[in-house]
Amino acid sequence: MSSYMAKPEEIKRKWYIIDAANKPLGRVAQAAASILRGKHLPTFTPHVDCGDHVIIINAEKAVLTGNKLQQKIRYYHTGWVGGIKEIHYDELMEKNPEKAMMYAVKGMLPNNTIGRKALTRLRVYKGAEHDNAAQQPEAWTQEIK
């Protein structure tokens, strides 16, 4: 008996919506990354992009546990000489919580073409309203602690 290998033309993508209100940012990001990869499916194939679309709402209400809000820092480089910059997560969550969620999910996806393609299927919204009602997303029913 041979193992099942999913083929790209056989994949049917669904839409899921995750509510991040009062949930840890990392736990929400982990659930989203798992859905984007397709690990929740019985037909998961590591070398095929078989994941689904994910909508995360209420990103501004996601919490960081412990002292991470004050101590966690995001570093980035501008591309210029001496252009290393940093932003603290309390400032990032206040200004742009969507970006903080995107960074968390991006860090949990593989650093290859499959991960980059999966990240294009992620939509993050600050509040409870989203623009993807036409896709008829299903609520993600598995518990996020």
VENSUL-V519916 format. One record per backbone hydrogen bond with DSSP energy under -0.5 kcal/mol. NH is the residue of the N-H (numbers start at 1). CO is the residue of the C=O. Records with the same first field share a line. If there is no record, write none. Layout:
BEGIN
NH->CO / CO
END
This chain:
BEGIN
10->7
11->7 / 8
13->11
16->53
17->138
18->55
20->18 / 57
22->61
23->20
25->63
28->24
29->25
30->26
31->27
32->28
33->29
34->30
35->31
36->32
37->33
38->34
39->34
40->34
41->38
44->41
48->45
50->37 / 48
52->35
53->14
54->121
55->16
56->123
57->18 / 55
58->127
59->125
60->126
61->58
62->59
63->23
65->63
68->65
70->67
71->67
72->68
74->87
75->73
76->85
78->83
83->80
85->76
87->74
89->72
90->69
92->88
93->89
94->90
95->91
96->92
99->96
100->96
101->97
102->98
103->99
104->100
105->101
106->102
107->103
108->104 / 105
109->105 / 106
112->110
116->112
117->113
118->114
119->115
120->116 / 117
121->118
122->119
123->54
125->56
135->132
136->133
138->15
140->17
141->139
145->143
END
